[in-house]
Amino acid sequence: MRKLTTFTVPVLAVLTALLIAGLIVIVTDPEVIEATGQEPAGQVLKLAGQKAWQAYVTLFEGAFGSPARITSAFGEWRSSGNPRKLYSALRPFSESLVNSVPYIFAGLAVALGFRAGLFNIGAEGQLVIGGLCTAYVGYAVTGLPALLHVSLALLAGIVGAGLWGAVPGYLKARTGAHEVINTIMFNYIAFKLSEWLLNGPMEGMKGTARTPEIAPTAVLPRFLPHPIRFHAGFFIALAAAFFVWWFLWKTVWGFELRTVGANPNAARYGGINVARSFVLAMFLSGALAGMAGAVQVLGVTHNMALGFSAGYGFDSIALALLGKSHPLGVTLAALLFGFLRAGGTRMQSVASIPIEIVQIVQAMVIIFIAAPAIIRGLFRLRPPRRVEEEEVVFSRGWGA
């Protein structure tokens, strides 16, 4: 049996999920179903292989772009000096990066909570609160320089969502109320609060259920012209991942959070303020989730509307699990989900394959990560001798 390394199971889980998705594409394709029983077995297998290959090619091209098109556009740019076609060819890759930005923030939010022994299911609501606060500062505050306005709008989303997340942390610390229940309920409060605000005090135009457009000075800068939407939020997300790593492993507060997550009783005996750690962890977790909403408003939508989030907060739980609650792992998992989201759109439009296939891939990845024994059994991997060899960080149970 082969030795199991830290990221062996996640990588094999992704590959296995893609293979299973390919089989699902084959067995659900109308042409393959029609050919079965009417055509020779060899022809059916050939058609099935073509359909699976088409699905993977369109998924790849939707996520990274067509290599042939990029090469051709690059050659034309070298000869004519006009980069327009090159920008268009690179757009799929840039869309994947843009789609991964809220995933990075939200995944870091849940992962940080896991490290402190907390299960923050409220990232979706915190993302909405961050978006609301950012949008308000973006359109209501005027006359500021661009750098100051963007910074102030980001800070509003960070602080607003952080305080929103800190409330369940405070209730956990002072009353023992479980953060899972509290954060779920706070999700509903955030959804209904945003519905009222977007249909009332913050509504930009009657009947639109969205805020006014933010001021141009509050828009995150873009580095390439249309049609590429790549903005500074990607680098802010990478900086946030580095900050979370530095905070958790290089600061006293981060050490305290990890100690509380490992054993709160031992942490309390060692003189660590467990209640303060709970509140701090939930504040930082909420702030990171709020940054996801803030960057979406400032970099992509430029307003806040009903249905603002595409489920980033709920997908973040899967990202934290897939990334082993480590900032690097979460970032890589977020990039994967961003690529799948961008590639799934092209797979649906070009190959006429339902985008739900991508959701099946994500679901299968989660299943295999949650039950690593399945992957070990399929690929005959050697189980880890010690817990440290395959560290899995998760929150404590209900009775903790």
C-alpha positions as CSV (number, residue, x, y, z in Angstrom):
1,M,0.0,0.0,0.0
2,R,1.2,3.5,-0.9
3,K,2.0,6.1,1.7
4,L,-0.6,8.7,2.4
5,T,0.6,12.4,2.3
6,T,-1.2,15.5,3.4
7,F,-2.9,16.4,0.2
8,T,-3.2,12.9,-1.4
9,V,-6.8,12.4,-0.4
10,P,-8.0,15.8,-1.6
11,V,-6.3,15.5,-5.0
12,L,-7.6,11.9,-5.5
13,A,-11.0,13.0,-4.3
14,V,-11.2,15.7,-7.0
15,L,-10.0,13.3,-9.8
16,T,-12.4,10.6,-8.7
17,A,-15.3,13.1,-8.6
18,L,-14.4,14.2,-12.2
19,L,-14.4,10.6,-13.4
20,I,-17.8,9.9,-11.8
21,A,-19.2,13.1,-13.3
22,G,-18.0,11.9,-16.7
23,L,-19.9,8.7,-16.2
24,I,-23.0,10.6,-15.2
25,V,-22.7,12.7,-18.4
26,I,-22.6,9.5,-20.4
27,V,-25.5,7.7,-18.8
28,T,-27.7,10.9,-18.9
29,D,-26.9,12.0,-22.5
30,P,-30.0,11.7,-24.8
31,E,-27.9,10.6,-27.8
32,V,-26.2,7.9,-25.8
33,I,-29.5,6.7,-24.4
34,E,-31.1,6.6,-27.8
35,A,-28.1,4.7,-29.4
36,T,-28.2,2.1,-26.6
37,G,-30.0,-1.0,-28.0
38,Q,-30.1,0.4,-31.5
39,E,-26.4,0.7,-32.4
40,P,-23.6,-1.8,-32.0
41,A,-21.8,-1.8,-28.6
42,G,-18.7,-0.4,-30.2
43,Q,-20.5,2.6,-31.6
44,V,-22.2,3.2,-28.3
45,L,-18.9,3.2,-26.5
46,K,-17.4,5.5,-29.1
47,L,-20.2,7.9,-28.8
48,A,-20.0,7.8,-25.0
49,G,-16.3,8.5,-25.1
50,Q,-16.9,11.5,-27.4
51,K,-19.5,12.9,-25.1
52,A,-17.3,12.6,-22.0
53,W,-14.4,14.1,-23.9
54,Q,-16.5,17.0,-25.1
55,A,-17.7,17.6,-21.5
56,Y,-14.1,17.7,-20.1
57,V,-12.8,19.8,-23.0
58,T,-15.5,22.5,-22.7
59,L,-15.1,22.4,-18.9
60,F,-11.3,23.1,-19.4
61,E,-11.8,25.7,-22.0
62,G,-14.4,27.5,-19.9
63,A,-12.1,27.6,-16.9
64,F,-8.7,28.3,-18.6
65,G,-9.5,29.2,-22.2
66,S,-8.8,27.5,-25.5
67,P,-5.1,26.9,-25.9
68,A,-5.4,27.1,-29.7
69,R,-7.3,30.4,-29.5
70,I,-4.8,31.9,-27.0
71,T,-1.8,30.9,-29.2
72,S,-3.4,32.4,-32.3
73,A,-4.4,35.6,-30.5
74,F,-0.9,35.9,-29.0
75,G,0.7,35.6,-32.5
76,E,-1.7,38.2,-33.9
77,W,-0.8,40.5,-31.0
78,R,2.9,40.1,-31.7
79,S,2.4,40.9,-35.4
80,S,-0.2,43.7,-35.2
81,G,0.3,45.1,-31.7
82,N,-3.5,44.9,-31.1
83,P,-4.1,42.9,-27.8
84,R,-7.9,42.9,-28.1
85,K,-8.3,39.3,-29.3
86,L,-5.7,38.2,-26.7
87,Y,-7.8,39.8,-24.0
88,S,-10.9,38.0,-25.3
89,A,-9.0,34.7,-25.4
90,L,-7.8,35.1,-21.8
91,R,-11.2,36.1,-20.5
92,P,-12.2,32.5,-19.3
93,F,-9.1,32.3,-17.1
94,S,-9.8,35.7,-15.7
95,E,-13.4,34.8,-15.0
96,S,-12.2,31.7,-13.1
97,L,-10.0,33.9,-10.9
98,V,-12.8,36.4,-10.4
99,N,-15.2,33.6,-9.4
100,S,-12.7,32.3,-6.9
101,V,-12.3,35.5,-5.0
102,P,-15.5,35.3,-2.8
103,Y,-14.7,31.6,-2.3
104,I,-11.3,32.4,-0.9
105,F,-12.7,34.9,1.6
106,A,-15.7,32.7,2.7
107,G,-13.5,29.6,2.9
108,L,-11.0,31.4,5.1
109,A,-13.9,32.5,7.3
110,V,-15.1,29.0,8.0
111,A,-11.6,27.6,8.3
112,L,-10.6,30.1,10.9
113,G,-13.7,29.2,12.9
114,F,-12.8,25.5,12.7
115,R,-9.3,26.3,14.0
116,A,-10.9,27.8,17.1
117,G,-13.3,24.8,17.5
118,L,-16.3,26.8,16.2
119,F,-18.6,25.8,13.4
120,N,-19.6,29.1,11.6
121,I,-22.5,28.3,9.4
122,G,-23.4,32.0,9.2
123,A,-20.9,32.9,6.5
124,E,-23.7,33.4,4.0
125,G,-25.5,35.9,6.2
126,Q,-22.3,37.7,7.2
127,L,-21.5,38.0,3.5
128,V,-24.8,39.7,2.9
129,I,-24.3,42.1,5.8
130,G,-20.8,42.9,4.5
131,G,-22.2,43.6,1.1
132,L,-25.0,45.9,2.5
133,C,-22.5,47.9,4.6
134,T,-20.1,48.3,1.7
135,A,-22.8,49.2,-0.8
136,Y,-24.2,51.9,1.5
137,V,-20.8,53.6,2.0
138,G,-20.1,53.1,-1.7
139,Y,-23.1,55.2,-2.9
140,A,-24.0,57.4,0.2
141,V,-20.5,58.8,0.8
142,T,-19.3,61.1,-1.9
143,G,-16.4,63.5,-2.5
144,L,-13.6,61.2,-1.3
145,P,-10.5,60.3,-3.3
146,A,-10.7,56.8,-4.8
147,L,-8.1,55.1,-2.5
148,L,-9.8,56.5,0.6
149,H,-13.3,55.7,-0.6
150,V,-12.5,52.1,-1.5
151,S,-10.7,51.6,1.8
152,L,-13.6,53.1,3.8
153,A,-16.1,50.9,1.9
154,L,-14.1,47.8,2.5
155,L,-13.7,48.7,6.2
156,A,-17.4,49.1,6.5
157,G,-18.0,45.6,5.2
158,I,-15.3,44.1,7.4
159,V,-16.5,45.8,10.6
160,G,-20.2,45.3,9.9
161,A,-20.0,41.6,9.1
162,G,-17.4,41.1,11.9
163,L,-19.8,42.6,14.5
164,W,-22.6,40.5,13.1
165,G,-20.5,37.4,13.5
166,A,-19.3,38.4,17.0
167,V,-22.8,38.3,18.4
168,P,-23.1,34.5,18.1
169,G,-19.6,34.3,19.5
170,Y,-20.5,36.4,22.5
171,L,-23.7,34.3,23.1
172,K,-21.5,31.2,22.9
173,A,-19.0,32.6,25.4
174,R,-21.5,34.0,27.9
175,T,-24.5,31.6,27.7
176,G,-23.2,28.5,26.1
177,A,-25.6,28.8,23.2
178,H,-24.3,26.7,20.4
179,E,-22.9,28.7,17.5
180,V,-24.4,26.4,14.9
181,I,-28.0,27.3,15.9
182,N,-27.1,31.0,16.4
183,T,-25.4,31.4,13.1
184,I,-28.2,29.6,11.2
185,M,-30.7,32.0,12.8
186,F,-28.6,35.0,12.0
187,N,-28.6,33.9,8.4
188,Y,-32.3,34.2,8.3
189,I,-32.2,37.6,10.1
190,A,-29.6,38.9,7.5
191,F,-31.7,37.7,4.6
192,K,-34.9,39.3,5.8
193,L,-33.1,42.5,6.9
194,S,-31.6,42.8,3.4
195,E,-35.0,42.2,1.8
196,W,-36.5,45.0,3.8
197,L,-33.6,47.4,3.2
198,L,-33.5,46.7,-0.5
199,N,-37.2,47.2,-0.9
200,G,-37.2,50.3,1.3
201,P,-34.5,52.6,2.8
202,M,-31.7,51.4,0.5
203,E,-33.7,50.9,-2.7
204,G,-32.2,52.8,-5.6
205,M,-35.2,52.8,-7.9
206,K,-38.8,51.9,-7.1
207,G,-39.5,48.2,-7.8
208,T,-35.8,47.2,-8.4
209,A,-34.9,45.8,-5.0
210,R,-31.4,46.9,-5.3
211,T,-29.2,49.8,-4.1
212,P,-28.1,52.6,-6.2
213,E,-24.8,52.2,-8.1
214,I,-21.7,52.8,-6.0
215,A,-19.7,55.9,-6.9
216,P,-16.9,55.5,-9.5
217,T,-14.4,56.3,-6.7
218,A,-15.5,53.2,-4.8
219,V,-14.9,50.8,-7.6
220,L,-12.0,48.4,-7.3
221,P,-9.4,49.0,-10.0
222,R,-9.2,46.7,-13.0
223,F,-5.9,45.8,-14.5
224,L,-7.0,45.0,-18.0
225,P,-9.7,46.5,-20.3
226,H,-13.1,45.1,-21.3
227,P,-14.1,42.2,-21.6
228,I,-11.7,41.1,-18.8
229,R,-13.2,41.7,-15.3
230,F,-10.1,40.9,-13.4
231,H,-9.9,43.3,-10.5
232,A,-7.7,44.0,-7.4
233,G,-10.0,41.9,-5.2
234,F,-8.0,38.8,-6.2
235,F,-4.8,40.2,-4.7
236,I,-6.7,41.3,-1.6
237,A,-8.0,37.8,-1.2
238,L,-4.4,36.4,-1.4
239,A,-3.3,39.0,1.1
240,A,-6.1,37.9,3.4
241,A,-5.0,34.2,3.1
242,F,-1.5,35.2,4.1
243,F,-2.8,37.3,7.0
244,V,-4.8,34.4,8.3
245,W,-1.8,32.1,8.1
246,W,0.4,34.7,9.8
247,F,-2.2,35.4,12.5
248,L,-2.9,31.7,13.3
249,W,0.7,30.5,13.4
250,K,2.8,33.6,14.1
251,T,0.9,35.5,16.8
252,V,0.0,34.9,20.4
253,W,-3.7,35.4,19.7
254,G,-3.6,32.9,16.9
255,F,-1.9,30.4,19.2
256,E,-4.6,30.9,21.7
257,L,-7.3,30.4,19.2
258,R,-5.8,27.1,18.0
259,T,-5.3,26.0,21.6
260,V,-8.9,26.7,22.4
261,G,-9.9,24.8,19.3
262,A,-7.8,21.8,20.3
263,N,-8.8,21.6,23.9
264,P,-10.7,24.5,25.6
265,N,-10.3,23.0,29.1
266,A,-6.6,22.8,28.8
267,A,-6.5,26.3,27.3
268,R,-8.5,27.6,30.3
269,Y,-6.2,25.8,32.7
270,G,-3.2,27.4,30.9
271,G,-4.6,30.9,31.6
272,I,-6.1,31.6,28.1
273,N,-9.4,33.6,28.1
274,V,-11.6,31.1,26.3
275,A,-14.6,33.5,26.2
276,R,-12.5,36.2,24.6
277,S,-11.1,33.7,22.1
278,F,-14.6,32.7,21.0
279,V,-15.7,36.3,20.4
280,L,-12.5,37.1,18.6
281,A,-12.7,34.0,16.4
282,M,-16.3,34.7,15.4
283,F,-15.5,38.4,14.8
284,L,-12.6,37.6,12.5
285,S,-14.6,34.8,10.8
286,G,-17.5,37.2,10.1
287,A,-15.1,39.9,8.9
288,L,-13.6,37.5,6.3
289,A,-17.0,36.5,5.1
290,G,-18.0,40.2,4.9
291,M,-15.0,40.9,2.8
292,A,-16.4,38.4,0.2
293,G,-19.5,40.5,0.0
294,A,-17.6,43.7,0.0
295,V,-15.3,42.7,-2.8
296,Q,-18.2,41.5,-4.9
297,V,-19.9,44.8,-4.6
298,L,-16.8,46.9,-5.3
299,G,-15.4,44.7,-8.0
300,V,-18.2,42.9,-9.8
301,T,-21.8,44.0,-9.3
302,H,-21.3,47.7,-8.2
303,N,-24.5,47.5,-6.3
304,M,-26.4,45.2,-3.8
305,A,-29.5,43.4,-5.0
306,L,-31.7,40.6,-3.7
307,G,-30.2,37.2,-4.5
308,F,-26.8,38.9,-4.2
309,S,-24.9,35.7,-3.1
310,A,-24.7,32.6,-5.2
311,G,-24.3,30.4,-2.2
312,Y,-20.7,31.3,-1.5
313,G,-21.3,31.2,2.3
314,F,-22.6,27.7,2.2
315,D,-20.0,26.4,-0.2
316,S,-17.4,27.8,2.1
317,I,-17.9,24.9,4.5
318,A,-16.9,22.5,1.8
319,L,-13.9,24.6,1.0
320,A,-12.7,24.6,4.6
321,L,-13.0,20.8,4.7
322,L,-11.3,20.4,1.3
323,G,-8.5,22.7,2.3
324,K,-8.0,21.0,5.7
325,S,-8.7,24.4,7.4
326,H,-5.3,25.7,6.2
327,P,-5.1,29.0,4.3
328,L,-3.1,27.5,1.5
329,G,-5.4,24.5,1.1
330,V,-8.5,26.8,1.3
331,T,-7.0,29.1,-1.4
332,L,-6.3,26.1,-3.7
333,A,-9.8,24.7,-3.1
334,A,-11.4,28.1,-3.8
335,L,-9.5,28.3,-7.1
336,L,-10.8,24.8,-8.0
337,F,-14.4,25.9,-7.2
338,G,-13.9,29.1,-9.2
339,F,-12.6,27.1,-12.2
340,L,-15.5,24.6,-11.9
341,R,-18.1,27.5,-11.8
342,A,-16.6,29.2,-14.9
343,G,-16.1,26.0,-16.8
344,G,-19.6,24.8,-16.0
345,T,-21.1,27.8,-17.6
346,R,-19.4,27.0,-20.9
347,M,-20.1,23.3,-20.6
348,Q,-23.8,24.2,-20.4
349,S,-23.8,26.6,-23.3
350,V,-21.5,24.8,-25.7
351,A,-21.9,21.1,-24.9
352,S,-25.6,21.4,-23.7
353,I,-24.6,19.6,-20.5
354,P,-26.6,20.7,-17.4
355,I,-24.6,22.9,-15.0
356,E,-25.8,20.6,-12.2
357,I,-23.0,18.2,-13.3
358,V,-20.5,20.7,-11.8
359,Q,-22.5,20.7,-8.6
360,I,-22.4,16.9,-8.6
361,V,-18.6,17.2,-8.9
362,Q,-18.5,19.5,-5.9
363,A,-20.8,17.2,-3.9
364,M,-18.7,14.1,-4.7
365,V,-15.6,15.9,-3.6
366,I,-17.2,16.8,-0.3
367,I,-18.3,13.2,0.2
368,F,-14.8,11.8,-0.5
369,I,-13.2,14.4,1.8
370,A,-15.6,13.7,4.6
371,A,-15.1,10.0,4.3
372,P,-11.4,9.6,3.4
373,A,-11.6,5.8,4.0
374,I,-13.4,5.5,0.6
375,I,-10.4,7.0,-1.2
376,R,-7.9,5.0,0.7
377,G,-9.9,1.8,-0.1
378,L,-10.2,2.7,-3.8
379,F,-6.5,3.6,-4.3
380,R,-5.1,1.2,-1.7
381,L,-3.5,4.0,0.3
382,R,-1.8,3.3,3.6
383,P,-3.6,4.8,6.6
384,P,-1.7,7.5,8.5
385,R,0.1,6.2,11.6
386,R,-0.4,9.3,13.5
387,V,-3.1,12.0,13.5
388,E,-0.6,14.6,12.7
389,E,0.1,13.0,9.3
390,E,-3.4,13.7,8.1
391,E,-4.6,16.6,10.2
392,V,-8.3,17.2,10.1
393,V,-9.6,20.3,11.9
394,F,-13.2,20.5,12.7
395,S,-15.4,21.9,15.4
396,R,-16.2,20.0,18.5
397,G,-19.5,18.2,19.0
398,W,-22.7,19.4,20.4
399,G,-21.9,18.3,23.9
400,A,-18.6,20.2,24.1
